[in-house]
Amino acid sequence: MPTCEECKSFFAFDEDPLKGDCVTREKDQKSSYWISRPTDAFTDTEGCPRFISRDDNSKKVEDLAEEEHPIVDYIHRG
């Protein structure tokens, strides 16, 4: 199963590469903006609508801004 570490949206912290931020672009009626959420490198991404493999050169994180799916903060669900 893919993990956050394998996603283009994951940016590891310099001081601890096993932790980082999931950075995604959102767009509403007025503007587009970036959202950052803390996550771990080895979090399972199954079902994440924002996952883009680092090997996938056809998509960028910006491409997801106009998708129907709202950002799902599935990582922090209890």
N, C-alpha and C positions, 0 to 999 in steps of 0.2 A: 504494500500500500504506500502511496506517496505521502510525504511529510511536508511540513511547512518549509523545511530547509531546501526542498527541491522546487519551490515556487518562486517565480519572478517577483512576487510582492513581498517576500521575506528579506529583511535587512538585519543582519546579525550585529549585535553590539560589539565594539572593539574589545571591551573589557571582559566579555563573556560570550563567545560565539555560539553557545547553546541557547541563548536567549536573544530576542530581537523584537522588531516591530513588523506587523503586517500592514503595509502601506498601500492603500487603494484610492483610486480617483472616483469621485462621485459627481453627479451633475443634477442640478435642480433647475427650476424655471429661471432663476436669476443668474446663476453662475456655476462654474465647476470648481471643485476644491479637493484637497487630499485629506484622507482620514488615516490615522495611525493607531493601531491597537497592539498592545504587548502580547507576545506569544513565545512559545518554546520551539526550538528547531525541530524537535521530533514529534510534534503534535500531528496526529493523523488528519489528513485533509479530505477523507472520503465524504462526499456530499457538500463540500465547500464550493459555492458557485463562483468564487473568485480565483480558484487555483489555475495557474498557467505554468506549465512545466518550463524550467529554465532552458530546455532543449528545443522548445517550440519557438521558432523564429518568425512565425507568421502572426503572432499576437503580442501586443504590449499591454501593460497594466492599464494604460490610458484607454485602450479599446473597450474596456468593461464599463466605462462611465455611463453609457447610455443603455445598458442592458436592463431588462424588466425586473430582474431579481434585486430586491433590496439587499443591502449588506446584512449578512447574518452573522451575528456575533456568537457563533456556535462554540467557539473555543472556551468561553467563560460560562457556559451553561453548567448547572450543577448536577 
